[in-house]
Amino acid sequence: MAVIAPVSEQDYIDQMVANRAAIQRATVFPDIEGRRPLSMDSGFRVPDFAFGLLSDFLPVDMADDGGDYEPAVPQFAKNLVNFMSRTGASAVGDAPMMAPEDMAMGLLDFTGAGVVAGAPARMAAKEAGDVMLGSAGGQYSKTIKAIDDARAEDLKYRLAGKNKPLTKVEKDPREFSKISFDKPVEYTDFEVLPLEFASQRKIIKPEDIQNSILISGAGDLSGTGTLTRLGGNVLENPVDMMGGRNYGLLTPYGWGSGQSVTNTLRNRALSAQEEVFKNTGEELPVYLGYTTMNPRAIDFQEMQTSAVAEAIKFAPITKSNAKKFDDQFKKKDKNFVGVLSPNLREYLAGLSGEKRVQFNKLMDKDEFRKLGFPNVGEARYAMTEPELRNAPIFSSGMGLYKMDLSQPNISEPVIAHPSFDTAMPRIGGLLGFGEPISNKDIYRDWFSNPENLLSEKGEPMKLSQAIYSFGKKPNAYQVVDQELVDTLSGLLRY
């Protein structure tokens, strides 16, 4: 990257968010969702040399979908007003300094040269931007070393009147799939019918759980409802979804998982409670905080493989290509019934979660996608709770509940989860802060201990590695004291 973070990666991200907000405030004519300026592929039948002049002055724009024309302020006027507004905001410090190439092109729009001369003048503007960058002083020159190659590549397509092809990361920034989507993941064609919740999550403030203990429980991002359509196809047999963090909104329980996981969480809570009592003489209540996993963690669940099995019914998979998949998966499960078996969904539902993960992981490869197999990433996206699709991995705050440690875990819950055999009792309803917060900010004591930030070999870990390691530590808990309440309240802007 051409940008050098002034302090840390998070500081840089925060600054970029603030900059973007400032630029939006200074933009008189922002882009309208679903609309775009006229371009050379808009359908106008005019010579290329005249198109730049016409398109910027015509009082219309067009829809992204369908290409319908609508009355609009001419693009030339928009560019001119936005340039003047942003330049003024930058001068008084209300917006970040404009990039040199944007400044140069804005000057061309201001004088009209960019409209009349078209691409040659704009290429000159790009070169002028390079010169301005080389002679720039102050904070701007300290944070920018060179024009980002990606930005220059984007400019090349813009000058040609085309849109730059999206990269894999741009189409799927959260990595719902290990292979590239054909289009941005948010354009996945699916339908989920909502389920009626038995209760609602209460949004609380950090002070509401002061003088308590927090422990972390990692969970996938799965949502609730009934999946009825996927990839544009109406499913022959819809797929029920029970969560996820919202499993407790459909049931009287706090958490659902396998017996070994729920026993570990309960023992961790009891151990933390005992340790705090030994140190302070206080017996504090314990809250289990939901921690987000990566978007592919849903592969463990029955609902994911059921959705894929339903999608396979519409996939153009030949018998020879099916055999290629079957042969590979039989190395992991010798009794596999075959990807084209009419009993595939039921068979996958009876496998262990680990085997289901292997099934999804194998199919989520370019090799099989090119052979007509369904897009596993689309199923993951459709199954993900909408509110969590952009939540950072290994963050907390979106869900928690007060654990009932006076009761054992429930091995045969009345309302069973299709993928898990055990539920955990709770006191009261499900809670949350309404926004994700990094585990390093919530579990302050653990992350402030240098020993916890070392690998098994004694080497310093990256923050992402430390956060991942944190979730596996039996002694990872946090007392919610006044200092933590103040920290979280600040992060949540209370």
C-alpha positions in Angstrom: 0.0 0.0 0.0 1.1 3.5 -0.6 -0.4 4.8 2.7 1.6 4.5 5.8 -0.4 4.1 9.0 0.7 7.0 11.4 0.4 4.9 14.6 -1.3 1.6 14.2 -3.6 -0.3 11.7 -6.7 0.5 13.8 -5.7 4.2 14.1 -5.4 4.3 10.3 -8.8 2.6 9.8 -10.4 5.1 12.3 -8.8 8.0 10.4 -10.0 6.7 7.0 -13.5 6.4 8.4 -13.4 10.0 9.7 -12.0 11.2 6.4 -14.7 9.5 4.4 -17.4 11.1 6.6 -15.8 14.5 6.2 -15.6 14.1 2.4 -19.3 13.1 2.4 -20.2 16.2 4.3 -18.3 18.4 1.9 -19.9 16.7 -1.2 -22.9 18.7 -2.4 -23.9 16.1 -5.1 -23.1 12.6 -3.7 -23.6 9.5 -5.8 -27.2 8.3 -5.8 -27.6 4.6 -5.0 -28.7 2.7 -8.1 -27.8 5.5 -10.5 -24.7 6.2 -12.5 -23.5 8.9 -14.9 -23.7 8.4 -18.6 -20.8 6.5 -20.1 -19.7 5.2 -23.5 -21.7 2.0 -23.0 -24.9 3.8 -22.1 -26.5 3.3 -25.5 -26.0 6.8 -27.1 -25.0 6.4 -30.7 -22.6 9.3 -31.1 -19.0 9.5 -32.3 -16.5 8.8 -29.5 -14.8 12.2 -29.8 -18.1 14.0 -29.2 -19.3 11.7 -26.4 -17.3 13.3 -23.6 -18.8 16.7 -24.4 -22.4 15.4 -24.6 -22.5 13.1 -21.7 -21.1 15.6 -19.1 -23.6 18.3 -20.2 -26.7 16.2 -20.6 -29.2 16.7 -17.7 -29.8 12.9 -17.2 -28.3 9.9 -15.6 -29.2 6.2 -15.8 -30.1 3.3 -13.6 -27.5 0.6 -12.8 -30.2 -2.0 -13.4 -32.0 -1.7 -16.7 -30.4 1.5 -18.0 -33.5 3.7 -17.7 -32.8 7.4 -18.0 -33.8 9.9 -15.3 -33.6 13.7 -15.1 -30.5 14.8 -13.2 -28.0 17.6 -12.7 -25.5 17.5 -15.5 -22.3 15.7 -14.5 -20.2 18.6 -15.4 -22.1 20.8 -12.9 -21.8 18.1 -10.2 -18.1 17.8 -10.6 -17.6 21.6 -10.5 -19.7 22.2 -7.4 -18.2 19.2 -5.6 -14.7 20.2 -6.5 -15.2 23.8 -5.2 -17.0 22.5 -2.0 -14.3 20.0 -1.2 -11.5 22.4 -1.9 -13.0 24.9 0.4 -13.6 22.3 3.1 -9.9 21.2 2.8 -8.7 24.8 3.1 -10.3 25.4 6.4 -9.5 21.9 7.8 -13.0 20.4 7.6 -12.0 17.7 5.1 -8.8 15.9 4.3 -6.6 17.2 1.5 -7.6 16.0 -2.0 -5.4 13.5 -3.8 -3.2 15.2 -6.4 -4.7 13.5 -9.4 -8.2 14.4 -8.1 -7.1 18.0 -7.6 -5.6 18.2 -11.1 -8.7 16.7 -12.7 -11.0 19.0 -10.7 -9.1 22.0 -12.0 -9.7 20.7 -15.5 -13.4 20.4 -14.8 -13.4 23.9 -13.3 -12.0 25.4 -16.5 -13.9 23.1 -18.8 -10.7 21.8 -20.4 -11.3 18.2 -19.2 -14.7 18.2 -20.9 -13.6 19.6 -24.2 -10.3 17.8 -24.5 -11.5 14.5 -23.1 -9.0 11.7 -22.4 -5.8 13.5 -23.4 -6.4 16.4 -20.9 -7.3 13.9 -18.2 -4.1 12.0 -18.8 -2.3 15.2 -18.5 -4.1 15.8 -15.2 -2.8 12.4 -14.0 0.7 13.5 -14.8 0.2 16.8 -13.1 -1.0 14.9 -10.1 2.3 13.0 -10.1 4.2 16.3 -10.1 2.0 17.8 -7.4 2.6 14.7 -5.3 6.4 15.0 -5.7 6.4 18.6 -4.6 3.8 18.3 -1.9 4.7 19.2 1.7 3.3 18.9 5.2 1.3 16.0 6.5 0.1 14.8 3.1 3.7 14.1 1.9 4.4 12.2 5.1 1.5 9.8 4.7 1.6 9.2 0.9 4.8 7.8 -0.7 3.4 7.2 -4.2 0.1 6.9 -6.1 -1.3 3.5 -5.4 -1.0 1.1 -8.4 -4.6 0.0 -7.9 -5.8 3.6 -8.1 -3.9 4.2 -11.3 -5.3 1.0 -12.8 -8.8 2.2 -11.9 -8.1 5.5 -13.6 -7.1 3.6 -16.8 -10.5 2.0 -17.0 -12.3 5.3 -16.2 -10.6 7.0 -19.0 -11.7 4.2 -21.3 -15.3 4.7 -20.2 -15.4 1.3 -18.5 -15.7 -0.1 -15.0 -12.6 -1.8 -13.6 -13.3 -5.5 -13.0 -13.7 -6.3 -9.3 -11.1 -8.3 -7.5 -11.9 -11.4 -5.5 -11.5 -9.4 -2.3 -13.7 -6.6 -3.6 -16.5 -9.1 -4.4 -16.1 -11.0 -1.2 -14.3 -9.0 1.5 -15.4 -11.2 4.3 -14.3 -14.4 2.4 -17.5 -16.4 2.5 -15.8 -18.5 -0.2 -12.2 -19.5 -0.8 -12.8 -19.0 -4.6 -13.9 -15.9 -6.4 -17.6 -15.0 -6.8 -18.9 -14.2 -10.3 -20.4 -11.0 -8.8 -20.3 -9.2 -5.4 -21.5 -11.6 -2.7 -24.3 -9.2 -1.6 -26.0 -9.9 -5.0 -26.6 -13.5 -4.0 -30.2 -14.4 -5.0 -31.9 -16.1 -2.0 -34.9 -15.8 0.2 -35.2 -16.5 4.0 -38.7 -16.4 5.6 -38.4 -15.1 9.2 -39.3 -17.2 12.3 -41.2 -15.6 15.1 -39.0 -15.1 18.2 -40.2 -16.2 21.6 -38.3 -13.2 23.1 -36.3 -10.1 22.0 -32.7 -9.2 22.7 -32.3 -6.3 25.1 -29.7 -3.7 24.3 -27.8 -2.7 27.5 -25.1 -0.3 28.6 -21.8 -1.6 30.1 -22.8 -0.2 33.5 -25.7 -2.6 33.5 -23.4 -5.6 34.0 -20.8 -3.9 36.3 -19.5 -6.1 39.1 -19.8 -9.3 37.1 -17.5 -11.7 35.2 -17.4 -12.1 31.4 -16.3 -15.2 29.6 -16.2 -15.7 25.9 -17.9 -18.3 23.8 -17.1 -18.5 20.0 -20.1 -19.0 17.7 -20.7 -19.1 14.0 -22.7 -16.3 12.2 -25.7 -18.4 11.3 -29.1 -16.8 11.3 -32.7 -17.9 11.9 -35.6 -18.5 9.5 -36.4 -20.8 6.6 -34.4 -20.7 3.5 -36.7 -21.2 0.5 -34.7 -19.9 -2.5 -31.0 -20.1 -3.3 -29.1 -19.2 -6.4 -32.4 -18.1 -8.0 -33.9 -21.5 -7.5 -36.9 -22.3 -5.3 -35.7 -25.2 -3.1 -37.6 -28.4 -3.3 -37.3 -28.9 0.5 -36.8 -25.6 2.4 -34.1 -25.5 5.1 -34.8 -24.4 8.7 -32.2 -22.2 10.4 -32.0 -22.0 14.2 -28.9 -19.9 14.7 -26.3 -18.9 15.8 -26.4 -16.3 18.6 -30.2 -16.1 18.3 -30.9 -19.7 19.2 -31.9 -18.4 22.6 -34.5 -16.1 21.1 -36.3 -19.2 19.7 -35.9 -21.2 22.9 -35.7 -20.7 26.7 -31.9 -21.5 26.6 -28.9 -19.4 26.6 -26.5 -21.3 24.3 -26.5 -24.5 22.2 -23.5 -26.6 21.2 -21.9 -30.0 21.6 -21.6 -31.5 25.0 -17.8 -31.1 25.3 -18.0 -27.4 24.3 -20.9 -26.6 26.7 -19.1 -28.5 29.6 -15.9 -26.5 28.9 -17.8 -23.2 29.0 -19.6 -24.1 32.2 -16.3 -25.3 33.9 -14.6 -22.1 32.8 -17.3 -20.0 34.3 -17.2 -21.9 37.6 -13.4 -21.6 37.7 -13.4 -17.9 37.1 -16.1 -17.4 39.7 -14.1 -19.4 42.2 -10.8 -17.5 41.4 -12.5 -14.1 41.8 -14.1 -15.1 45.1 -10.7 -16.3 46.4 -9.1 -13.0 45.5 -11.9 -10.6 46.5 -14.3 -12.5 48.7 -17.1 -11.6 46.3 -19.2 -14.2 44.4 -20.0 -12.4 41.2 -22.5 -13.5 38.5 -21.0 -14.8 35.2 -22.1 -13.7 31.7 -21.3 -15.6 28.6 -20.4 -13.3 25.8 -20.8 -14.4 22.1 -17.7 -14.0 20.0 -18.0 -14.0 16.2 -16.2 -16.7 14.2 -15.2 -16.4 10.5 -18.1 -16.7 7.9 -17.1 -20.3 7.0 -17.5 -21.6 10.5 -21.1 -22.3 9.5 -19.9 -25.3 7.6 -20.1 -27.3 10.8 -23.9 -27.0 10.9 -26.5 -29.2 9.3 -28.3 -26.3 7.8 -25.3 -25.5 5.6 -24.9 -28.9 4.0 -28.7 -29.2 3.7 -28.7 -26.0 1.7 -25.9 -27.2 -0.5 -27.6 -30.6 -1.0 -30.8 -28.8 -2.2 -28.7 -26.6 -4.5 -27.1 -29.6 -6.1 -30.5 -30.7 -7.4 -30.3 -27.7 -9.8 -26.6 -28.0 -10.7 -25.4 -29.3 -14.1 -23.2 -32.0 -12.7 -22.4 -34.9 -15.0 -22.0 -38.5 -13.6 -18.3 -38.4 -14.5 -17.7 -35.1 -12.7 -19.8 -36.3 -9.7 -17.4 -39.4 -9.5 -14.4 -37.0 -9.3 -15.9 -35.4 -6.2 -17.1 -38.7 -4.7 -13.7 -40.3 -5.1 -12.0 -37.4 -3.2 -14.6 -37.3 -0.4 -14.5 -41.0 0.1 -10.9 -40.6 1.2 -12.4 -38.7 4.2 -15.6 -40.8 4.5 -15.5 -44.2 2.9 -19.3 -44.7 3.3 -20.2 -41.5 1.4 -23.4 -42.1 -0.6 -22.4 -39.9 -3.5 -23.1 -36.3 -4.4 -25.9 -37.2 -6.8 -27.6 -39.5 -4.3 -31.3 -38.7 -3.6 -30.4 -39.3 0.1 -27.5 -36.8 0.2 -29.1 -34.3 2.5 -30.1 -36.9 5.1 -26.7 -38.5 4.9 -24.8 -35.3 5.5 -27.2 -34.4 8.4 -26.1 -37.6 10.1 -22.4 -36.9 9.8 -20.3 -35.2 12.5 -19.8 -31.5 12.2 -16.1 -32.0 11.4 -17.1 -34.2 8.4 -19.6 -31.6 7.2 -16.8 -29.0 7.3 -14.7 -31.3 5.1 -17.5 -31.7 2.7 -18.1 -28.0 2.3 -14.4 -27.2 2.1 -13.8 -29.8 -0.7 -16.7 -28.5 -2.8 -15.6 -24.9 -2.3 -12.8 -25.2 -4.8 -12.3 -23.8 -8.3 -11.9 -27.4 -9.6 -15.5 -28.3 -8.8 -17.0 -24.9 -9.3 -15.9 -25.1 -13.0 -17.5 -28.5 -13.2 -20.9 -27.1 -12.5 -21.1 -27.7 -8.7 -23.1 -25.1 -6.7 -21.5 -22.0 -5.1 -20.9 -23.0 -1.5 -20.1 -19.4 -0.6 -23.6 -18.3 -1.7 -25.2 -20.8 0.7 -22.9 -19.5 3.6 -23.9 -15.9 2.8 -27.7 -16.8 2.7 -27.4 -18.6 6.0 -25.6 -15.8 7.8 -27.5 -13.5 10.1 -27.9 -10.2 8.2 -26.7 -8.1 11.3 -23.5 -10.2 11.4 -22.5 -10.2 7.7 -20.1 -7.3 8.3 -19.2 -7.9 11.9 -15.4 -8.2 12.6 -14.1 -11.7 13.3 -13.4 -12.5 16.9 -15.4 -9.5 18.2 -17.8 -9.5 21.1 -20.7 -7.3 22.3 -23.4 -8.5 19.9 -24.7 -11.1 22.3 -24.5 -12.1 26.0 -26.6 -13.7 28.7 -26.4 -14.4 32.5 -25.4 -18.0 33.0 -27.4 -20.1 35.4 -24.6 -22.0 37.1 -26.9 -23.5 39.7 -28.3 -25.8 37.0 -26.4 -28.5 34.9 -26.3 -28.2 31.2 -29.3 -29.7 29.4 -28.4 -32.8 27.4 -31.9 -33.4 25.9 -33.4 -29.9 25.3 -37.1 -29.8 24.6 -36.4 -27.5 21.6 -33.3 -29.2 20.1 -30.9 -27.6 17.7 -30.4 -29.8 14.6 -26.6 -29.5 14.8 -26.0 -29.6 18.6 -27.0 -32.0 21.3 -26.7 -29.8 24.4 -28.2 -26.5 25.7 -27.1 -24.2 28.5 -29.6 -22.7 31.0 -29.8 -18.9 31.5 -31.1 -16.4 33.9 -33.2 -13.7 32.3 -33.2 -12.8 28.6 -30.6 -12.4 25.9 -28.6 -9.1 26.0 -26.2 -7.2 23.9 -24.4 -3.9 23.4 -25.8 -3.4 19.9 -22.3 -3.1 18.4 -19.3 -5.3 18.0 -16.3 -4.6 20.2 -12.8 -6.3 19.8 -12.0 -8.9 22.4 -8.8 -7.1 23.2 -10.8 -4.2 24.5 -13.3 -6.3 26.5 -10.9 -8.9 28.0 -8.4 -6.2 29.1 -6.5 -8.2 31.7 -5.8 -11.1 29.5 -4.5 -9.0 26.6 -2.4 -6.8 28.9 -0.4 -9.8 30.2 2.7 -10.1 27.9 2.9 -13.8 28.5 -0.5 -14.3 26.8 0.8 -12.7 23.7 3.6 -15.3 23.1 3.2 -18.4 21.0 4.0 -21.9 22.4 7.5 -21.4 21.1 7.8 -18.2 23.1 7.7 -15.9 20.0 5.5 -12.7 19.9 2.2 -13.2 18.2 0.4 -10.9 15.9 -2.8 -9.3 17.4 -5.0 -11.5 15.2 -3.1 -14.6 16.4 -3.4 -13.5 20.0 -7.2 -13.0 19.7 -7.6 -16.4 18.2 -5.4 -18.0 20.9 -7.5 -16.2 23.6 -10.6 -18.1 22.7 -8.9 -21.4 23.6 -7.5 -20.4 27.0 -9.3 -21.8 30.1 -8.3 -18.9 32.3 -9.6 -16.2 29.9 -12.2 -14.1 31.7 -12.7 -10.4 32.7 -14.2 -8.8 35.7 -16.4 -5.9 34.7 -15.1 -3.1 36.9 -15.4 0.7 36.7 -12.4 1.0 34.4 -13.9 -1.5 31.9 -17.3 0.2 32.1 -15.6 3.5 31.2 -13.6 2.0 28.4 -16.6 0.3 26.8 -18.9 3.3 27.3 -16.3 5.4 25.4 -16.2 2.8 22.5 -19.9 2.7 22.4 -20.1 6.6 22.5 -22.2 6.8 25.7 
